[in-house]
Amino acid sequence: MFDELRIHGTAASILWGYRAAVTLKSWSIIRVKGQWMLSGIIERVEPFMVRQRPLLFTAPRERARDGHWAWGVEAIQVGQIEIVARLGPPEQ
């Protein structure tokens, strides 16, 4: 398995149920020592929804037909223009 891994992309969402709590212009995920960390540039935030649980990070998977990335959000910090979140393991 990888010791470190980085993936990145453009548009993505953090969902509460089927609603977008946060939409991102760009994002990157890094895995270091088994921990997945997300950082992203905010396009729009719904303050009430982003405080709810469970949240799910989703993004289209490049070069995969109808595929997407998905991780459960364990913790999230929302700034003025950027978010940082600790993610659980990737979902299948």
C-alpha positions, 0 to 999 in steps of 0.5 A: 500500500502507499505511504503517501498519496495525493489526489486533486480535482475541480468541482466537488461537494460535501453532502448532508443527505442529498443536499450540498452543505459545501460546494468546492471550486477545487480540492485535494486529498492527502493520505499520510500515515493512514489518515485522509485529509481534505483541503478545498477552496469554497464556492458556497457554504450552507452554514446550517447544513455544514454543522449537521452529521453525517457529511459525505465528501463526493467528487467526480472521478476523472476518466471513469464513466459515472464514477465518483470519489466518496469519503465520510467526513469525520471533522471539518473546519470552515474558513472564509475561502478554504475548508480543511476536513479529516476524512474516514476511509474511502467508500466503495 
